[in-house]
Amino acid sequence: MSTNASTILVVEDDDIVRMLIVDVLEELEFKVLEADDGNAALEILADAEQPIDLMMTDHGLPGMDGRELAEKARELRPALPILFASGYAETIEVPSDMYVIGKPFSIDKLRDKVKSIIDQKS
């Protein structure tokens, strides 16, 4: 699979964490869009011309949390795969058509999870 055609929207309120995730995904040759909160993410998602293959969001965003963002994102893009990142991955419940990765995660684990989700979509 060629990942360079895949675009990932990363939603993370912690600037350093977001920057690290974006750097890793770009090194893996994904195109990455970034948002620091749910409202910024929804603005990006509302642009129908912008292809997005996966949204990776912090589950514990302040204000609009990741779960609420996911629901609104699916209203705009019903088939959008969603990956929650959480320090409490074992305890959060997500719908069966969404995914979770526990924080902290290794580069390899992030790569494998993202590629697996995008491969399922294609």
NULUMMI-162087 format. One record per residue (C-alpha): residue number from 1; residue in one letter; x, y, z. Coordinates in Angstrom, 1 decimal, always signed. Each point is the difference from the previous one (the first is absolute). Last residue first. Layout:
# NULUMMI-162087
 num residuo      u      v      w
 NUM       a      X      Y      Z
...
//
This chain:
# NULUMMI-162087
 num residuo      u      v      w
 122       s   -9.4   +0.5   +1.0
 121       k   -1.4   +0.6   +3.5
 120       q   +1.5   -3.0   +1.6
 119       d   +3.4   +1.0   -1.3
 118       i   -0.4   +3.5   +1.6
 117       i   -0.8   -1.6   +3.4
 116       s   +2.9   -2.4   -0.2
 115       k   +2.4   +2.7   -1.2
 114       v   -0.9   +2.2   +3.0
 113       k   +0.3   -2.8   +2.5
 112       d   +3.3   -1.2   -1.4
 111       r   +1.6   +3.4   -0.1
 110       l   -1.2   +1.0   +3.5
 109       k   +1.3   -3.3   +1.4
 108       d   +3.4   +0.4   -1.8
 107       i   +0.3   +3.6   +1.2
 106       s   -0.6   -1.1   +3.6
 105       f   -3.1   +0.9   +1.9
 104       p   -0.5   +2.0   +3.2
 103       k   -2.9   +0.1   -0.2
 102       g   -2.3   -2.9   -0.9
 101       i   -1.4   -0.3   -3.5
 100       v   -3.8   -0.3   -0.5
  99       y   -2.1   -0.7   -3.1
  98       m   -3.5   +0.8   -1.3
  97       d   -2.5   -2.3   -1.8
  96       s   -0.8   -2.0   +3.1
  95       p   -1.0   +3.2   +1.9
  94       v   +2.4   +1.1   +2.7
  93       e   +0.2   -0.7   +3.7
  92       i   +2.8   +1.4   +2.0
  91       t   +1.6   -2.0   +2.8
  90       e   +2.8   -1.8   -1.6
  89       a   +1.0   +3.0   -2.1
  88       y   +0.5   +2.3   +3.0
  87       g   +3.0   +2.0   -1.2
  86       s   -2.1   +0.5   -3.1
  85       a   +0.4   +0.3   -3.8
  84       f   -3.3   -0.5   -1.8
  83       l   +0.1   -1.2   -3.7
  82       i   -2.9   +0.9   -2.2
  81       p   -0.7   -1.4   -3.5
  80       l   -2.2   +2.4   -2.0
  79       a   -2.9   -1.7   -1.6
  78       p   -2.7   +2.4   +1.1
  77       r   +1.9   +3.2   -0.9
  76       l   -1.8   +3.1   +1.3
  75       e   -2.2   -1.7   +2.5
  74       r   +2.9   -2.4   +0.7
  73       a   +2.1   +3.0   +1.0
  72       k   -2.7   +1.2   +2.4
  71       e   -0.1   -3.4   +1.8
  70       a   +3.8   -0.2   +0.0
  69       l   +0.3   +3.5   +1.5
  68       e   -2.4   -1.0   +2.8
  67       r   +2.2   -3.1   +0.7
  66       g   +3.2   +2.0   -0.1
  65       d   -1.2   +2.6   +2.5
  64       m   -1.5   +3.4   -0.9
  63       g   +1.4   +2.2   +2.7
  62       p   +3.3   -1.4   +0.9
  61       l   +1.1   -3.0   -2.1
  60       g   +0.2   -3.3   +1.9
  59       h   -0.4   -2.5   -2.8
  58       d   +2.9   +1.4   -2.0
  57       t   -0.9   -0.2   -3.6
  56       m   +1.3   -1.9   -3.1
  55       m   -2.3   +0.6   -3.0
  54       l   +0.6   -2.3   -2.9
  53       d   -0.1   +0.1   -3.8
  52       i   -0.7   +3.7   -0.4
  51       p   -0.5   +1.6   -3.5
  50       q   -0.5   +3.7   +0.1
  49       e   -2.5   +1.2   -2.6
  48       a   -2.9   -0.6   +2.4
  47       d   +1.4   +2.7   +2.3
  46       a   -2.1   -0.7   +3.1
  45       l   +2.6   -2.3   +1.4
  44       i   +2.5   +2.8   +0.2
  43       e   -2.4   +2.2   +1.9
  42       l   -1.0   -2.9   +2.2
  41       a   +3.6   -0.5   +1.0
  40       a   +0.4   +3.7   +1.0
  39       n   -3.2   -0.4   +2.1
  38       g   +1.3   -3.2   +1.6
  37       d   +3.3   +1.4   +1.2
  36       d   +3.6   +0.4   -0.9
  35       a   -0.4   -1.0   -3.7
  34       e   +2.5   -1.6   -2.3
  33       l   +0.1   -1.2   -3.6
  32       v   +2.4   -2.7   -0.9
  31       k   +1.0   -1.5   -3.4
  30       f   +1.4   -3.5   +0.8
  29       e   +3.6   -0.8   -0.9
  28       l   +1.0   -2.0   +3.1
  27       e   +2.2   +3.0   +0.9
  26       e   -3.1   +2.1   -0.3
  25       l   -1.8   -2.3   +2.5
  24       v   +2.9   +0.3   +2.5
  23       d   +0.2   +3.8   -0.3
  22       v   -3.7   +0.4   +0.4
  21       i   -0.1   -2.2   +3.1
  20       l   +3.0   +2.0   +1.5
  19       m   -1.6   +3.4   -0.8
  18       r   -3.3   -1.1   +1.5
  17       v   +1.7   -1.2   +3.2
  16       i   +1.9   +3.3   +0.2
  15       d   -3.0   +2.2   -0.7
  14       d   -2.3   -1.8   +2.5
  13       d   -3.5   +0.6   -1.4
  12       e   +0.0   -3.0   -2.4
  11       v   -2.0   -0.5   -3.1
  10       v   +2.0   -1.7   -2.8
   9       l   -1.7   -0.1   -3.4
   8       i   +1.6   -2.8   -2.2
   7       t   +0.3   +0.1   -3.7
   6       s   +0.9   -3.1   -2.0
   5       a   +1.5   +0.3   -3.6
   4       n   +3.5   -0.2   +1.4
   3       t   -0.8   -3.2   +1.7
   2       s   +0.5   -2.2   -3.0
   1       m   -1.2   -3.5   +0.8
//
